[in-house]
């Protein structure tokens, strides 16, 4: 029988009713609402823009509002809302393509957003199931979606251009819970984290077929894991802290302090781990070079906490966004990594982790110059 903890976690990902939310004060810089519904052609998987336009996602943070069927973009520099637009029903996870040109929102289907215009250009159908986790390859041409409806679950590989399912892996949701799906930066390695409370299994899958390559048993139940280089970090609900697994050797080692961990993420340079302690609701900052830790912000001092969905970190490593799901009292907690003991609360009704633009610099600021070589000088005739 699943524990109350597991039941609570599962309940967060399936919206059972529309909750009337009153008095949500969303900080707004410029609110733009656009129609996120799909045309028939889009529903079939065709796209009005082949690969997205010139990326404008630099400095953006994406988060969904499940009860409103919308997604919101926040400026990481000001922590203010810049866009809100309609997406698929009951949206939860978000994911940017590695080149920053596309944003994906999973729910009952998947919305594809062109980041140059922040408009939905495509809707990928995924009948019958609700997308709970989502990841993509660098150019956004291949999507990996974990879907769950309370009794059935599956991992699906989708060709974004055609909308066709290329492979799927059924999951026995009566005994297993889909915790996460991770893709290496080069797209060569896929990991599915399978939960069987109070433990889980890291399953290495073939990215093209979803066939099992290897599996590693984990003494951890990790609702958010983080892949950086050749290491996956698993935060454990059961008090074991964070376990780091080398993806080449499958060797597991503890990292940082022990304790109940709600969420974990790694800085872009791989030198710092950020985790949330479940008992104290406190940010823990761990130097991975020295394996020393320090306490950061106690989240409950600035926000009414209920469920920490995850930690997102900006591509330049300057800011963390902790997702606090608490119905009408929920929102994002923005924490500058240079000042980890302080934070800003951005109130909005959210249920899932945020995602950040993968671009560490503004592409608009990159100026390409061309130096024209001088005309060649003919050698003197010496014959």
PETA-V202450 format. One record per helix or strand. SS is the DSSP state (@ for helix, = for strand). FROM is the first residue (numbers start at 1). LEN is the number of residues. If there is no record, write none. Layout:
BEGIN
{{SS:FROM:LEN} {SS:FROM:LEN}}
END
This chain:
BEGIN
{{@:4:10} {=:28:1} {@:40:4} {=:60:6} {=:70:6} {=:80:7} {=:94:3} {=:102:5} {=:110:5} {=:119:6} {=:130:7} {=:142:7} {=:153:7} {=:165:7} {=:177:7} {=:190:7} {=:199:7} {=:212:7} {=:225:4} {=:231:5} {=:240:1} {=:242:5} {=:252:4} {=:259:1} {=:261:6} {=:272:6} {=:282:6} {=:292:7} {@:299:3} {=:307:7} {=:319:7} {@:327:3} {=:331:6} {@:337:3} {=:344:4} {=:355:2} {@:363:3}}
END
